[in-house]
Every structure is written in structure tokens, then in C-alpha cells.
Amino acid sequence: MSFQQLENDEDFYLQCRAAYLSVFKSSLTNISSKHQLYRVLQQAGRNPSHAALNKYWTPRTVKLNFDDFCDILKCEKQMEENELIRAFKKMDINSDGYITHSELEKVLTTRGEKMTSEEVNAIFSLADINKDGKLDYREFCRLLVSTVEQCQMAALERLQADAKLKRQNFGSQSDNLPKNCVSSASSSASSQAAATHPQPFETSRADSDVALKKDNRPSSRPPSARSRRLSMTNSITVSASGAKTVAEPSGLQEWNQTNMKGCFFVEDDGSISSLQYNLHLAQRTNVYMTIQPLRLSHTPEKPSAWMTVDTALFVTSAGETKDNSTLVCFTESKDKEKYVWRGELSAGNYCLLPFTSGCRLKKKSRKNVASKPVEIVYRTDTGEMDLTREFREVLSDIFEVIDLDGNGLISLEEYNFFELRTSGEKCDKESWAVCRENFDMRKNQLTRQGFMELNLMEAAEKDGDPADLWVTLEAMGYNHKLELVEACPFQIDVHCESTQPSIQPLSMDSGAKLLNQALQKSITTRTGPKPLRGHENVFISTYQGDHRISSLITNKTNQKMTVHVSNEQSRNCCSSRGLSVFAVEVPAKTKMVCQHVLPINEKLDWTYNCVETVLQST
């Protein structure tokens, strides 16, 4: 069965894992060279060009992890027999179904990624099965694709054999694969709380999530084997009517207030990023702080998908170094779409770290999206280039999002946050001066009209080719229907009774690390770690809020641990993992966030029932 026949992300993930484990011993092992990347892509039935490899493995690339490999595989098409035949037909001058050595050599040594004559000779000697000096390319393509599929099936069989070994230590829990070897498995979008690289007792991104289906057959293992099953059940029922509320302070309108906008973006690897902020307080004061999704202006009557995304704000002290900051507080209560914290803060500087769980903001599948993008530029009756009404409305919304301070103008700093997001480069002061000469500005800041003019100029320079404009739109979270699906704009409001607060946006390389530390601390300080039964050095910590439950795994052993997680008995719940049953590999001496869980319907009670099980190695 080829990758193109797979019908869902879970099956795709299983194939990814099978290919990866054909090259590496563990899915926690990183790809450390371009050659290794090429090998594992070949195991997955891909045949990337040198140009494609260079795109994925740049001069700055040091390593890629398993999730990176899955993302690359989504971009690289599976080798298909019909496409191969079409390519060969272009070389078949007399259309007789055969290609001579000279015909093949002419094409492969003069076009595309040119090959040497020696390389062509090697290919022809392998492909000329009956040694008659001609290549029956239809038969060759059939054999090539068949060989690829056989390799994939062999990889799946090896994975199934490994699953049988694990099942010996699993009791009635089983990763039972169907007979056709296509099982339920998924990497899912890693929660924002998972870091890219393991760090001792800080955090680790789940480089490998193995979905495991439950086998309901009675265990045939003896009691001694079942006793090696190290598990813990955690059951929490949350009442929809029992959520705590924080009342607005009386006279809030008289307090000093400031706000700042931002946006959560789903990255290509499924993680979620956003700007972070510095809050300065000149003196000790009572504070009322909120964060909520931002309602954009041009369609106020139309419900926006991102308005249901959960948000939170973690506040840490701004230490002398980024590693010694401490968690001060975080928004736990909710008032409609606002997540709220109320309390007292001392004078000083604080880091504001926006967070969303990833339960309702995920990487979207492209297969159900219209293949042909909607029109965003067109030529008028006079032949001049212009932007469509739909595109102008989207640009107006983007302007709202990047106008961080909400003053109706885009400063150079705000524009550079946008530029770094969409192009990876900054606009210097000299280029900004050129913008001032060509586009509408006020107080050395870009107006909404100027922003429209800038994008129109980009379309005109490309003679109407919208490719670069689409790169910008996709980077800002829009799909080809101009729907905002992979981003969630938000607004932070800070009210202070005794002093005027000041907020400044920050762009920090270690932002994810700071957020992970704060998130982990918010879990461990609210609940004590509980050891898994029979294993004193693997712990589960579970944070229970009115609107979110989060769990943390601590592995204090000197070896990697695989933890099976089952939410099958949960009710009215959705997980940031996207699956009810999965497994994660936790490196030695590491903490990592396991999952976040939210209610599907907030108006109903919800029950979190999670069973965590350590899979012992044989």
C-alpha cells in the first residue's frame, strides 16, 4: 500500500515512524547529516532532488528531529508509477515504449540536475533487464514502484514485530496493528509547551508520539508479567457551573490602563509561537490583567473560528538572566472570552508570556482546501493592477494585528515584527525612508492606506504574479480561501490602580524555553508529583483548572522511558495531542509536558480520565 492510499494523518504518521526506525534505533534520534535525511526519505518512498534536499538541509542546519522529518514528508510527493511513465514518455522519441541508451544519456546529462555519463551507464545497466540495449520503461517503472512499496511494507512489519515485544509488558493494553499493517498513529501537533530539544529537568518536545490501540482481549500473560505494568489512573470531573469568576475591581474605569496586541501562529512543525512582552511597573500596585482573542473589524457579524481558542498569560519576574526568572502568576479565571488575573504586583519589570494549549489551534490539513487560490489581484479596465476587495479586507485585518499598540499606525518596529514573520528579514532605517517617500505615512509611521499601497506595489512589480503575496498570507495564517485558520490574534489589557503600566513587545530567541519553564512551574506548584505504581522515579503531575487540565511527566531515571497515555474513558474532552490514545518517549533525566485537555462543550460537565502506563523494555 502506497503513501498516497493512506486516508488520514494517523496512518501517515505510522508510515513515517516505520521509515524512520528503518534507519535509526529510536525516533528520539536526530538526523545529523544530509545523507541521513536522504536515506530516511528513500525509506519512505521519496526520491528528493538535490534542490529539495538543499531546501530542507541548509548550510545552517545542524540536525532535524522526527517531527521535522514528518513535515518534510508531507511536502515531498510519493513516487507514483503514472508520473514516472509520463516523464519517460517525453524521452521516448518514436513512442514505441522503449528508450535507448543514447536517448536516456542525452536527457540525463543535459537537463535538470545533470548526471555524468558514468552515472547514466550504471542506471542503464540495472534497468536494461533483458540486456538488449533498450529500456522497457513501463516495466522498469512498475518494478521501481513495486520495490519501494515492498520496502515500506517491510518497515511496517518490523514496526509490528517491535510492537509485539512491547505488548509482552503491556497486559491488556496493546498497540495491535491490523493485518494490512495500516494502523492508527499520529504525531499530532506538539503542544506549545513542548520544547524542540530535551533539556535536563526543564522540558522536552515529544519527538515521538506513538498511537497505540487498545486490545480488549483478556491478557494471556502470567501475573508476574502483568505486575510489571506500571500505571496510574487519574480521574477528574469538572462542573461547567462550578468555574470561579473574578469580578472587575470597582472603579476600574479610573485605573491606569494600557493594552498590546499580538498573535499566536501555528508553525510548520505544529508548534505555536507568539511575541512576548515586557511589563514595567514604577511602584507596587493592584493589577487587573486580561488576555483574549482579538475580534477583527471587517466582519463583526460573522463568528470567527479563532474566537474559541483558549488563551492564557504567564507572568514571570525578569531575572538578570533568562534562566533565573520565576513564575509570579498566570491567568486562570475566565469571563466569557477573557482569561483573567487579579492581584498585587511589586514595582519592577516582568515578562508577559502568552500561551494557548493547542487544543483548538492546530495545523490544518490541506486536502480539503480549494486547490485553486481565490483571486487577490486583477487588472482594471484601464489595464492597471489593483487588489481585490476580499484581499483588501484581509490586509486591513493584518494591519490590525501588526498594529501592536492600536494607534492606527505601523511603526518601524511593528513593521519589522511583520517582516520577520513573513520574509525573515528586517527593514532598515534607509529602506523605511524610501517607504516614506513612496507610501502614505504619518509621524514616520505607515498608515492603513500606505500598507495597501505597499502591497499593491509588490503585485505590480511582479506583473500581477501573486506568489509572493501568498507567501505573506500563509505566513500570517491564511489559507487559499483567505480564511484565518492557522493563527489567533489576541489582545492583552493591564489595569493598575496606583501607577501607569508600560508594555513593550520583545522578540527573544529563548521565548519558548521561558514559556515552558513557566508552564511546568504552574503545574508542579499546584499539585504534587505522583509516582507511577511500581516505579519510584517516573512521576505524573496534573494541573486542574476550571477551564484546562495539563499533565507533566518527570523521568528521573538514567534511561529513556516510553509512557502510554489513554484518554479513552474521558468525556467531553479534547487533547492537544489530537488523539485519545498515544505514547510518548521521555528521555532520561527530563521533564516534559504530556498533554493539555479542554472541554469540547464548555456548557457541559467534562470528565478527564487518564491512564498513564510505563512500557518496560524487555
GIKA-V365001 format. One record per residue. N is the residue number from 1. RES is the residue in one letter. PSI is psi as a letter, one per 30 degrees, with the letter a starting at -180 (none if undefined). D_CENTER is the distance of its C-alpha to the mean C-alpha in whole Angstrom. Layout:
n,res,psi,d_center
N,RES,PSI,D_CENTER
N,RES,PSI,D_CENTER
//
This chain:
n,res,psi,d_center
1,M,k,27
2,S,l,25
3,F,e,21
4,Q,f,22
5,Q,f,24
6,L,k,21
7,E,f,20
8,N,l,17
9,D,f,14
10,E,e,16
11,D,e,18
12,F,e,16
13,Y,e,14
14,L,e,18
15,Q,e,19
16,C,e,16
17,R,e,18
18,A,e,21
19,A,e,21
20,Y,e,19
21,L,f,22
22,S,f,25
23,V,e,24
24,F,l,23
25,K,f,24
26,S,l,21
27,S,f,17
28,L,f,17
29,T,k,19
30,N,k,18
31,I,k,19
32,S,g,21
33,S,l,23
34,K,e,23
35,H,e,25
36,Q,e,23
37,L,e,20
38,Y,e,23
39,R,e,24
40,V,e,21
41,L,e,20
42,Q,e,24
43,Q,f,24
44,A,g,21
45,G,g,24
46,R,l,22
47,N,i,25
48,P,k,23
49,S,l,25
50,H,e,26
51,A,e,24
52,A,e,21
53,L,e,21
54,N,f,22
55,K,e,19
56,Y,e,17
57,W,j,19
58,T,l,20
59,P,f,23
60,R,f,21
61,T,k,19
62,V,e,20
63,K,l,18
64,L,k,15
65,N,a,13
66,F,e,13
67,D,e,9
68,D,e,10
69,F,e,13
70,C,e,11
71,D,e,9
72,I,e,13
73,L,e,15
74,K,f,13
75,C,f,15
76,E,k,18
77,K,k,20
78,Q,k,22
79,M,k,26
80,E,k,28
81,E,e,32
82,N,e,33
83,E,e,31
84,L,e,32
85,I,e,36
86,R,e,35
87,A,e,35
88,F,e,38
89,K,e,40
90,K,f,40
91,M,f,42
92,D,j,44
93,I,e,47
94,N,g,49
95,S,h,47
96,D,g,49
97,G,g,45
98,Y,l,46
99,I,k,45
100,T,l,47
101,H,e,47
102,S,e,48
103,E,e,45
104,L,e,42
105,E,e,43
106,K,e,44
107,V,e,40
108,L,f,38
109,T,f,40
110,T,f,40
111,R,l,37
112,G,b,33
113,E,j,32
114,K,k,36
115,M,l,37
116,T,l,41
117,S,e,44
118,E,e,43
119,E,e,40
120,V,e,41
121,N,e,44
122,A,e,42
123,I,e,40
124,F,e,43
125,S,e,45
126,L,e,42
127,A,f,41
128,D,i,45
129,I,e,46
130,N,g,49
131,K,h,50
132,D,g,52
133,G,g,50
134,K,k,48
135,L,j,45
136,D,j,44
137,Y,f,41
138,R,e,40
139,E,e,41
140,F,e,39
141,C,e,36
142,R,e,36
143,L,e,37
144,L,e,34
145,V,e,31
146,S,e,33
147,T,e,33
148,V,e,29
149,E,e,29
150,Q,e,31
151,C,e,29
152,Q,e,26
153,M,e,28
154,A,e,30
155,A,e,26
156,L,e,25
157,E,e,29
158,R,e,28
159,L,e,25
160,Q,e,27
161,A,e,30
162,D,e,28
163,A,e,27
164,K,e,31
165,L,e,31
166,K,e,29
167,R,f,30
168,Q,f,33
169,N,g,32
170,F,f,30
171,G,b,33
172,S,f,32
173,Q,k,29
174,S,k,28
175,D,h,25
176,N,j,28
177,L,k,27
178,P,l,28
179,K,f,31
180,N,g,29
181,C,g,27
182,V,j,24
183,S,l,22
184,S,j,20
185,A,k,17
186,S,k,13
187,S,e,10
188,S,l,8
189,A,k,5
190,S,k,6
191,S,l,8
192,Q,f,8
193,A,f,11
194,A,k,10
195,A,l,11
196,T,e,11
197,H,k,15
198,P,k,17
199,Q,k,20
200,P,j,23
201,F,h,23
202,E,d,20
203,T,l,17
204,S,k,15
205,R,k,11
206,A,j,12
207,D,f,12
208,S,j,14
209,D,j,14
210,V,j,17
211,A,k,18
212,L,k,21
213,K,k,24
214,K,k,27
215,D,j,30
216,N,g,33
217,R,k,36
218,P,k,38
219,S,k,37
220,S,g,40
221,R,k,39
222,P,l,42
223,P,e,42
224,S,e,41
225,A,e,38
226,R,f,37
227,S,f,37
228,R,f,35
229,R,j,32
230,L,j,31
231,S,l,29
232,M,k,29
233,T,k,29
234,N,j,27
235,S,k,28
236,I,k,28
237,T,k,29
238,V,k,28
239,S,k,31
240,A,f,30
241,S,f,33
242,G,g,33
243,A,k,30
244,K,k,31
245,T,l,32
246,V,j,32
247,A,k,35
248,E,k,35
249,P,k,38
250,S,k,41
251,G,g,42
252,L,e,38
253,Q,f,39
254,E,f,41
255,W,l,39
256,N,k,37
257,Q,k,34
258,T,l,31
259,N,l,28
260,M,k,25
261,K,l,22
262,G,a,18
263,C,k,15
264,F,k,11
265,F,k,9
266,V,j,5
267,E,l,5
268,D,e,5
269,D,g,4
270,G,f,1
271,S,l,3
272,I,k,6
273,S,l,9
274,S,l,13
275,L,l,16
276,Q,l,18
277,Y,l,22
278,N,k,25
279,L,k,28
280,H,k,32
281,L,k,34
282,A,f,38
283,Q,l,39
284,R,k,39
285,T,l,38
286,N,k,37
287,V,k,33
288,Y,j,32
289,M,k,28
290,T,l,25
291,I,k,22
292,Q,l,21
293,P,k,19
294,L,k,21
295,R,j,23
296,L,l,24
297,S,e,27
298,H,f,28
299,T,i,28
300,P,f,29
301,E,f,30
302,K,k,27
303,P,k,24
304,S,k,21
305,A,e,18
306,W,f,16
307,M,f,19
308,T,f,19
309,V,k,15
310,D,k,16
311,T,l,17
312,A,l,18
313,L,j,20
314,F,k,21
315,V,k,24
316,T,l,25
317,S,k,28
318,A,j,28
319,G,l,29
320,E,e,31
321,T,l,28
322,K,f,24
323,D,f,25
324,N,g,27
325,S,l,26
326,T,k,27
327,L,k,25
328,V,e,28
329,C,l,26
330,F,l,23
331,T,k,24
332,E,e,24
333,S,l,27
334,K,k,26
335,D,j,28
336,K,c,27
337,E,f,24
338,K,k,24
339,Y,k,23
340,V,k,26
341,W,k,28
342,R,k,32
343,G,a,34
344,E,k,35
345,L,k,34
346,S,l,36
347,A,k,37
348,G,a,34
349,N,k,31
350,Y,l,27
351,C,k,24
352,L,j,22
353,L,j,18
354,P,k,16
355,F,k,14
356,T,k,12
357,S,f,12
358,G,g,9
359,C,e,12
360,R,g,12
361,L,j,9
362,K,l,7
363,K,k,6
364,K,k,10
365,S,k,12
366,R,f,14
367,K,f,17
368,N,g,19
369,V,k,18
370,A,k,22
371,S,e,22
372,K,k,24
373,P,l,23
374,V,l,25
375,E,k,28
376,I,f,27
377,V,l,30
378,Y,l,34
379,R,k,37
380,T,l,40
381,D,f,43
382,T,g,44
383,G,g,42
384,E,l,40
385,M,k,36
386,D,l,34
387,L,k,31
388,T,l,31
389,R,e,31
390,E,e,28
391,F,e,26
392,R,e,28
393,E,e,27
394,V,e,23
395,L,e,24
396,S,e,26
397,D,e,23
398,I,e,21
399,F,e,24
400,E,e,24
401,V,e,21
402,I,f,22
403,D,i,25
404,L,e,24
405,D,f,27
406,G,g,28
407,N,g,32
408,G,g,31
409,L,l,31
410,I,j,28
411,S,l,29
412,L,e,29
413,E,e,26
414,E,e,24
415,Y,e,24
416,N,e,23
417,F,e,20
418,F,e,19
419,E,e,21
420,L,e,18
421,R,e,15
422,T,f,17
423,S,f,19
424,G,g,18
425,E,l,22
426,K,l,24
427,C,k,27
428,D,l,30
429,K,e,33
430,E,e,35
431,S,e,33
432,W,e,33
433,A,e,36
434,V,e,36
435,C,e,34
436,R,e,37
437,E,f,39
438,N,f,38
439,F,l,36
440,D,k,37
441,M,l,36
442,R,k,38
443,K,h,38
444,N,g,36
445,Q,k,33
446,L,k,32
447,T,l,33
448,R,e,31
449,Q,e,33
450,G,e,33
451,F,e,29
452,M,e,30
453,E,e,33
454,L,e,30
455,N,e,28
456,L,e,31
457,M,e,32
458,E,e,29
459,A,e,30
460,A,e,34
461,E,f,33
462,K,g,31
463,D,h,34
464,G,f,32
465,D,j,29
466,P,g,26
467,A,e,23
468,D,e,23
469,L,e,22
470,W,e,20
471,V,e,18
472,T,e,18
473,L,e,17
474,E,e,14
475,A,f,13
476,M,g,14
477,G,g,12
478,Y,k,15
479,N,a,16
480,H,f,19
481,K,g,21
482,L,h,20
483,E,k,18
484,L,j,16
485,V,f,13
486,E,h,10
487,A,l,11
488,C,j,14
489,P,k,17
490,F,l,19
491,Q,k,22
492,I,k,23
493,D,k,27
494,V,k,29
495,H,k,33
496,C,k,35
497,E,e,39
498,S,f,41
499,T,l,39
500,Q,j,37
501,P,l,33
502,S,k,31
503,I,k,28
504,Q,k,26
505,P,k,23
506,L,k,21
507,S,j,19
508,M,k,19
509,D,e,17
510,S,g,17
511,G,e,16
512,A,e,13
513,K,e,16
514,L,e,18
515,L,e,16
516,N,e,15
517,Q,e,19
518,A,e,20
519,L,e,18
520,Q,e,19
521,K,e,23
522,S,f,22
523,I,e,22
524,T,f,25
525,T,f,27
526,R,f,28
527,T,k,28
528,G,k,30
529,P,k,28
530,K,k,29
531,P,k,30
532,L,k,29
533,R,k,33
534,G,g,35
535,H,j,32
536,E,f,33
537,N,g,30
538,V,k,27
539,F,k,26
540,I,k,24
541,S,k,24
542,T,j,23
543,Y,k,23
544,Q,j,24
545,G,l,24
546,D,f,26
547,H,f,22
548,R,k,20
549,I,k,20
550,S,k,18
551,S,l,19
552,L,k,19
553,I,k,21
554,T,j,23
555,N,j,24
556,K,g,27
557,T,l,29
558,N,g,29
559,Q,l,27
560,K,k,24
561,M,k,24
562,T,k,22
563,V,k,22
564,H,k,22
565,V,k,20
566,S,k,22
567,N,g,22
568,E,f,24
569,Q,g,27
570,S,l,24
571,R,k,25
572,N,h,24
573,C,k,21
574,C,k,17
575,S,k,14
576,S,f,11
577,R,f,11
578,G,g,12
579,L,l,15
580,S,f,19
581,V,k,19
582,F,l,17
583,A,k,18
584,V,k,16
585,E,k,18
586,V,j,19
587,P,l,21
588,A,k,24
589,K,h,25
590,T,k,21
591,K,k,20
592,M,k,16
593,V,k,15
594,C,e,15
595,Q,l,14
596,H,k,15
597,V,k,17
598,L,l,18
599,P,k,21
600,I,e,21
601,N,j,24
602,E,f,25
603,K,f,28
604,L,l,29
605,D,l,29
606,W,k,26
607,T,k,27
608,Y,j,24
609,N,j,26
610,C,k,24
611,V,j,25
612,E,k,24
613,T,k,26
614,V,k,26
615,L,j,27
616,Q,k,30
617,S,k,30
618,T,none,33
//
